[in-house]
Amino acid sequence: MKINKLLTLFSILSLSILPLSCQNTGRYSTKKEIITTSIKNENYILEQQWNNFIKQESISKILNLIFDDDTKKTEFINAQFELIQNTKYAEEFKKSLIFSNNVSLGFGLDGGFFSERPYILTQSSKFLEESKSKNWLWLLFNLTKIEFVNFPVFDQFVSSTDETSLEAKKNGMELGMFYTPKSNIFIDYTYKIESIKDYSDTYQFYLLTNEGFILNLNITKYVDNYSWEYSNLINNDGENFIEELNLSINESNDESFKNQVNNILSEFTQIHVIYKAKVKNSNNEIKDYRNEFNNYSVELTKYKNRLGLLKNGENWNIQEPIKASQKVDDEVELFSYIYVYSKVFLNRNKNDVFDIKQYVKNTVSFNDIPHNNETNKIIFNDFYGGRPIRYTFYNIKL
């Protein structure tokens, strides 16, 4: 009887535990689903924010200027979005800012001007520079996470150190010593092109945020004139070699030598004429000029070595062909400063009171604008309550 009672009791306990176990499993599954759903929602929101950000007219303009190839542009955009989801990169950026923000760098090194920079400073500075040049899109998107600190401009021609200090304190009271933008939306932009003939075009972009802050980003596109290098190789090096061959023939009394040089001249001239025709009639892409340069250089060097061996024998040092240099990559630089006029910042309707194009026209010096444009700059600044307040990167919130 006792055994039966025990079995009955065990059966009842088992049945009572079973639903409880099922209920616990049910709760666990629900929590897991909630977490999964939450992550999906966060990813969806982030993706929507990203898409809205890159669709801005200013961002699209910058991307289209940098990338001629849509495939490369898409690859860059995707890589930047992956970086946004990579918390380790933001952590490295934060750590680098501790050692290499503009405020800390302003204090200098204990060892003096000529002392070697500590390794950690070198590496952190390098990381920040790469962030501003290669991952500028990541930086602009993360404006709302970056903490800026007031970093006044000291200009001894405008004000003394004491006046600059007082100005900084006043600005700090009005806008705060530290500021984190609330938005990465740009309500206006403009750009100016600085050209160095046959070398580069620099597009200097000025972006206006919806809070009235001004950011500066430069795009330098290098002019690839390798068609000129190709032409120079043929018309100078090639023509000079033909003159050298003719001179060797005319100055020699050795018929055997003259015949051999004549053969070199005949063979090389046929090749030279073909390549020279491409200089006048070529519609090739620039990359083809590099290929043609290398091909012609190989032929030219081959015949130069034949002549050298013929004239000097074993004493001749075999020459190597000159190779075309690589194309210089275009550059992007996002500056680590932001500027704002207190009068603009405190006004709700930024576009109604401030024109970014007029700001650039009156306050930024360019090669084609005389430096005595300083008068316009003073008048413009006075209209908005004085010189713009400058902030710089200080921290990033994780």
C-alpha positions as CSV (number, residue, x, y, z in Angstrom):
1,M,0.0,0.0,0.0
2,K,2.8,2.4,0.9
3,I,4.5,1.7,-2.4
4,N,1.3,2.4,-4.3
5,K,0.8,5.6,-2.4
6,L,4.3,6.7,-3.2
7,L,3.8,5.9,-6.8
8,T,0.6,7.8,-6.9
9,L,2.2,10.8,-5.1
10,F,5.2,10.7,-7.6
11,S,2.8,10.7,-10.5
12,I,0.9,13.7,-9.2
13,L,4.1,15.6,-8.6
14,S,5.4,14.8,-12.1
15,L,2.2,16.1,-13.6
16,S,2.3,19.3,-11.6
17,I,6.0,19.9,-12.5
18,L,5.4,19.3,-16.2
19,P,3.1,22.4,-16.9
20,L,5.4,24.5,-14.8
21,S,8.4,23.4,-16.9
22,C,6.4,24.2,-20.1
23,Q,5.4,27.6,-18.7
24,N,9.1,28.5,-18.0
25,T,10.1,27.4,-21.5
26,G,7.3,29.5,-22.9
27,R,8.5,32.6,-21.0
28,Y,12.1,32.0,-22.2
29,S,11.0,31.8,-25.9
30,T,9.0,35.0,-25.5
31,K,12.0,36.9,-24.1
32,K,14.2,35.6,-26.9
33,E,11.6,36.7,-29.5
34,I,11.4,40.1,-27.9
35,I,15.2,40.6,-28.0
36,T,15.3,39.4,-31.6
37,T,12.5,41.7,-32.6
38,S,14.1,44.6,-30.8
39,I,17.4,44.0,-32.7
40,K,15.6,43.8,-36.0
41,N,13.8,47.1,-35.2
42,E,17.1,48.8,-34.3
43,N,18.7,47.6,-37.5
44,Y,15.7,48.7,-39.5
45,I,15.7,52.2,-37.9
46,L,19.5,52.5,-38.5
47,E,19.2,51.5,-42.1
48,Q,16.4,54.0,-42.6
49,Q,18.5,56.8,-41.0
50,W,21.4,55.8,-43.2
51,N,19.4,55.9,-46.4
52,N,17.9,59.3,-45.6
53,F,21.3,60.6,-44.7
54,I,23.0,59.6,-48.0
55,K,20.1,60.8,-50.1
56,Q,20.7,64.4,-49.0
57,E,21.6,66.6,-52.0
58,S,24.9,67.6,-50.5
59,I,26.1,64.1,-49.7
60,S,25.0,62.9,-53.2
61,K,26.9,65.7,-54.8
62,I,30.1,64.8,-52.9
63,L,29.8,61.1,-53.6
64,N,29.3,61.7,-57.3
65,L,32.3,64.0,-57.5
66,I,34.6,61.5,-55.7
67,F,33.4,58.4,-57.7
68,D,33.1,58.3,-61.4
69,D,32.2,54.6,-61.2
70,D,28.8,53.7,-59.7
71,T,30.0,50.3,-58.7
72,K,32.9,51.7,-56.6
73,K,30.5,54.3,-55.1
74,T,28.1,51.6,-54.0
75,E,31.0,49.5,-52.6
76,F,32.2,52.5,-50.6
77,I,28.7,53.3,-49.2
78,N,28.2,49.7,-48.2
79,A,31.6,49.6,-46.5
80,Q,30.8,52.7,-44.6
81,F,27.5,51.3,-43.4
82,E,29.2,48.2,-42.2
83,L,31.7,50.4,-40.3
84,I,28.7,52.1,-38.6
85,Q,27.6,48.7,-37.2
86,N,31.2,48.0,-36.1
87,T,31.4,49.2,-32.5
88,K,35.2,48.5,-32.3
89,Y,35.9,51.2,-34.9
90,A,34.1,53.8,-32.8
91,E,36.0,52.6,-29.7
92,E,39.3,53.0,-31.6
93,F,38.2,56.5,-32.7
94,K,37.4,57.5,-29.1
95,K,40.7,56.2,-27.9
96,S,42.6,58.1,-30.6
97,L,40.8,61.3,-29.8
98,I,42.0,61.1,-26.2
99,F,45.6,61.4,-27.3
100,S,45.3,63.4,-30.5
101,N,42.5,65.8,-30.3
102,N,43.5,69.4,-31.2
103,V,43.3,70.6,-27.6
104,S,45.7,68.0,-26.3
105,L,48.0,68.4,-29.2
106,G,48.2,72.1,-28.5
107,F,50.1,71.5,-25.3
108,G,53.1,70.1,-27.2
109,L,55.6,67.5,-26.0
110,D,57.8,67.5,-22.9
111,G,60.8,66.7,-25.0
112,G,60.6,69.9,-27.1
113,F,60.0,70.6,-30.8
114,F,62.7,68.3,-32.1
115,S,61.9,65.3,-29.9
116,E,60.4,62.2,-31.4
117,R,56.7,61.8,-30.9
118,P,55.6,58.9,-28.7
119,Y,54.3,55.9,-30.6
120,I,50.8,56.1,-29.2
121,L,50.5,59.7,-30.4
122,T,51.8,58.9,-33.8
123,Q,49.4,56.0,-34.2
124,S,46.4,57.8,-32.9
125,S,47.0,60.8,-35.1
126,K,47.4,58.5,-38.1
127,F,44.1,56.8,-37.3
128,L,42.3,60.1,-37.0
129,E,43.7,61.4,-40.3
130,E,42.7,58.2,-42.0
131,S,39.2,58.5,-40.5
132,K,38.8,62.0,-41.9
133,S,40.1,61.0,-45.4
134,K,38.9,57.5,-45.9
135,N,35.9,57.2,-43.6
136,W,34.6,60.8,-43.8
137,L,31.1,59.5,-44.6
138,W,31.1,57.5,-41.3
139,L,32.1,60.6,-39.5
140,L,29.5,62.9,-41.0
141,F,26.7,60.3,-40.2
142,N,28.0,60.1,-36.6
143,L,27.9,63.9,-36.1
144,T,25.2,63.4,-33.4
145,K,27.6,61.2,-31.4
146,I,30.6,63.5,-31.6
147,E,31.3,65.9,-28.8
148,F,32.9,69.1,-29.8
149,V,34.8,71.5,-27.5
150,N,35.1,75.3,-28.0
151,F,38.5,75.9,-29.6
152,P,38.9,79.7,-30.2
153,V,41.0,81.0,-33.1
154,F,43.9,83.1,-31.9
155,D,44.7,85.8,-34.4
156,Q,47.2,88.4,-33.1
157,F,46.3,90.8,-35.9
158,V,42.7,90.8,-34.7
159,S,42.8,90.4,-30.9
160,S,45.2,89.8,-28.1
161,T,45.5,86.6,-26.1
162,D,43.4,88.1,-23.2
163,E,40.7,89.3,-25.6
164,T,40.6,85.8,-27.2
165,S,40.3,84.3,-23.8
166,L,37.4,86.6,-22.8
167,E,35.7,85.9,-26.1
168,A,36.0,82.1,-25.5
169,K,34.4,82.5,-22.0
170,K,31.6,84.6,-23.5
171,N,30.9,82.0,-26.2
172,G,31.0,79.3,-23.6
173,M,28.3,81.0,-21.6
174,E,26.1,81.5,-24.6
175,L,26.5,78.1,-26.4
176,G,28.4,76.0,-23.9
177,M,32.0,74.9,-23.9
178,F,31.0,71.5,-25.2
179,Y,28.5,70.7,-27.9
180,T,27.1,67.6,-29.5
181,P,25.0,68.2,-32.7
182,K,21.5,67.0,-32.5
183,S,21.3,66.3,-36.3
184,N,23.4,65.2,-39.3
185,I,21.0,66.9,-41.7
186,F,22.5,69.6,-44.0
187,I,20.1,72.3,-45.1
188,D,22.4,74.0,-47.5
189,Y,25.9,73.7,-49.1
190,T,28.2,75.3,-51.6
191,Y,31.6,74.7,-53.0
192,K,34.4,76.5,-54.7
193,I,37.0,75.0,-57.1
194,E,40.7,75.8,-56.7
195,S,42.7,74.7,-59.8
196,I,46.4,74.2,-60.3
197,K,46.8,74.0,-64.1
198,D,47.5,70.6,-65.4
199,Y,47.9,69.2,-61.9
200,S,44.8,69.2,-59.7
201,D,41.3,70.6,-59.0
202,T,40.2,71.0,-55.4
203,Y,36.5,71.2,-54.6
204,Q,36.1,73.0,-51.2
205,F,32.7,72.1,-49.8
206,Y,31.0,74.1,-47.1
207,L,28.1,72.3,-45.4
208,L,25.5,74.0,-43.2
209,T,23.7,71.9,-40.6
210,N,20.1,72.6,-39.6
211,E,21.5,74.0,-36.3
212,G,23.6,76.6,-38.1
213,F,27.1,74.9,-37.9
214,I,29.5,75.0,-40.9
215,L,31.7,72.1,-41.8
216,N,34.4,72.0,-44.4
217,L,35.3,69.1,-46.7
218,N,37.8,69.1,-49.5
219,I,38.0,66.8,-52.5
220,T,41.2,67.0,-54.6
221,K,41.1,65.4,-58.0
222,Y,44.4,65.1,-59.7
223,V,44.7,65.7,-63.4
224,D,46.3,62.7,-65.1
225,N,48.2,64.0,-68.1
226,Y,50.1,60.9,-68.9
227,S,49.5,61.5,-72.6
228,W,52.1,64.3,-72.2
229,E,54.6,62.0,-70.5
230,Y,54.0,59.5,-73.4
231,S,54.5,62.2,-76.0
232,N,57.6,63.5,-74.2
233,L,59.2,60.0,-74.1
234,I,58.8,59.6,-77.9
235,N,59.6,63.2,-79.0
236,N,62.6,63.6,-76.7
237,D,64.1,60.3,-75.7
238,G,63.1,58.5,-78.9
239,E,64.2,61.3,-81.3
240,N,67.4,61.8,-79.4
241,F,68.3,58.2,-79.8
242,I,67.7,58.3,-83.6
243,E,70.1,61.3,-83.7
244,E,72.6,59.3,-81.7
245,L,72.3,56.4,-84.2
246,N,72.8,58.7,-87.2
247,L,75.8,60.4,-85.5
248,S,77.4,57.0,-84.7
249,I,77.1,56.1,-88.4
250,N,78.5,59.4,-89.7
251,E,81.4,59.5,-87.3
252,S,82.6,55.9,-87.9
253,N,84.9,54.6,-90.6
254,D,84.2,51.0,-89.7
255,E,81.9,49.6,-92.4
256,S,80.9,46.6,-90.4
257,F,80.0,48.8,-87.4
258,K,78.1,51.2,-89.6
259,N,76.1,48.3,-91.1
260,Q,75.1,47.0,-87.7
261,V,74.1,50.5,-86.5
262,N,72.1,51.0,-89.7
263,N,70.2,47.8,-88.9
264,I,69.4,49.1,-85.4
265,L,68.4,52.4,-86.9
266,S,66.1,50.8,-89.5
267,E,64.4,48.5,-87.1
268,F,63.9,51.1,-84.4
269,T,62.7,53.8,-86.8
270,Q,59.9,51.5,-88.0
271,I,58.7,51.0,-84.4
272,H,59.2,54.7,-83.5
273,V,57.0,55.8,-86.4
274,I,54.2,53.5,-85.3
275,Y,54.2,54.9,-81.7
276,K,54.7,58.5,-82.8
277,A,51.6,58.3,-85.0
278,K,49.6,57.4,-81.8
279,V,50.7,60.7,-80.2
280,K,49.0,62.7,-83.0
281,N,45.9,60.5,-83.6
282,S,45.4,58.8,-80.3
283,N,41.9,58.9,-78.7
284,N,42.9,56.3,-76.1
285,E,41.9,56.5,-72.5
286,I,44.6,57.7,-70.1
287,K,45.3,54.2,-68.8
288,D,46.2,53.2,-72.4
289,Y,48.9,55.9,-72.4
290,R,50.6,54.2,-69.5
291,N,50.5,50.9,-71.4
292,E,51.9,52.5,-74.6
293,F,54.5,54.3,-72.5
294,N,55.7,51.0,-71.0
295,N,55.7,49.2,-74.3
296,Y,57.6,51.9,-76.1
297,S,60.1,52.2,-73.2
298,V,60.9,48.5,-73.5
299,E,61.6,48.8,-77.3
300,L,63.7,52.0,-76.8
301,T,65.8,50.4,-74.0
302,K,66.3,47.2,-76.0
303,Y,67.8,49.1,-79.0
304,K,69.8,51.4,-76.7
305,N,71.4,48.3,-75.1
306,R,72.1,46.8,-78.6
307,L,74.0,50.0,-79.5
308,G,75.7,50.2,-76.1
309,L,77.0,46.6,-76.4
310,L,78.1,47.2,-80.0
311,K,80.1,50.3,-79.0
312,N,81.4,49.3,-75.5
313,G,81.2,45.5,-75.4
314,E,81.3,44.0,-72.0
315,N,81.9,47.4,-70.4
316,W,78.3,48.4,-71.2
317,N,75.9,48.4,-68.2
318,I,72.6,47.0,-69.4
319,Q,69.8,49.5,-68.9
320,E,66.3,48.8,-67.6
321,P,63.2,50.3,-69.2
322,I,61.6,53.3,-67.6
323,K,58.2,52.4,-66.2
324,A,55.2,54.7,-66.2
325,S,54.4,56.0,-62.7
326,Q,51.1,55.1,-61.0
327,K,48.2,57.5,-61.2
328,V,48.0,59.7,-58.1
329,D,44.8,58.8,-56.1
330,D,42.3,61.5,-55.5
331,E,42.1,62.8,-51.9
332,V,39.3,63.6,-49.5
333,E,39.7,65.6,-46.3
334,L,37.1,66.3,-43.7
335,F,38.3,69.1,-41.4
336,S,38.0,68.5,-37.7
337,Y,36.5,71.9,-37.0
338,I,33.0,73.3,-37.1
339,Y,32.0,76.9,-37.0
340,V,28.9,78.8,-36.0
341,Y,27.7,82.3,-35.5
342,S,25.9,82.7,-32.2
343,K,23.3,84.9,-33.9
344,V,22.6,82.1,-36.4
345,F,22.6,79.4,-33.8
346,L,20.0,81.2,-31.7
347,N,17.7,81.9,-34.6
348,R,15.1,79.2,-35.4
349,N,15.0,79.9,-39.2
350,K,18.6,79.4,-40.2
351,N,18.1,79.7,-44.0
352,D,16.2,83.0,-43.6
353,V,19.0,84.7,-41.7
354,F,22.1,83.0,-43.2
355,D,23.4,82.3,-46.7
356,I,26.3,79.8,-46.9
357,K,27.2,81.1,-50.3
358,Q,27.6,84.6,-49.0
359,Y,29.6,83.3,-46.1
360,V,32.1,81.7,-48.4
361,K,32.2,84.7,-50.8
362,N,33.0,87.1,-48.0
363,T,35.1,85.2,-45.5
364,V,37.1,82.5,-47.3
365,S,40.2,83.4,-49.2
366,F,40.9,81.7,-52.5
367,N,43.7,82.0,-55.1
368,D,41.5,84.1,-57.4
369,I,40.3,86.4,-54.7
370,P,42.6,89.2,-53.5
371,H,43.8,88.9,-49.9
372,N,42.5,92.4,-49.2
373,N,39.1,90.9,-49.1
374,E,39.5,91.2,-45.3
375,T,37.2,94.3,-45.2
376,N,34.3,92.2,-46.5
377,K,35.1,89.5,-43.9
378,I,35.0,92.0,-41.0
379,I,31.7,93.5,-42.2
380,F,30.1,90.1,-42.7
381,N,31.3,88.9,-39.2
382,D,30.1,92.0,-37.5
383,F,26.6,91.6,-39.0
384,Y,26.4,88.2,-37.3
385,G,27.7,89.4,-34.0
386,G,31.5,88.8,-34.4
387,R,33.8,86.1,-35.6
388,P,32.3,82.6,-35.9
389,I,32.8,80.4,-32.9
390,R,35.1,77.4,-33.6
391,Y,34.6,74.0,-32.1
392,T,36.8,70.9,-32.7
393,F,36.5,67.1,-32.2
394,Y,36.9,66.1,-28.6
395,N,35.1,62.9,-27.9
396,I,32.6,60.4,-29.4
397,K,29.7,58.9,-27.4
398,L,29.5,55.1,-27.7
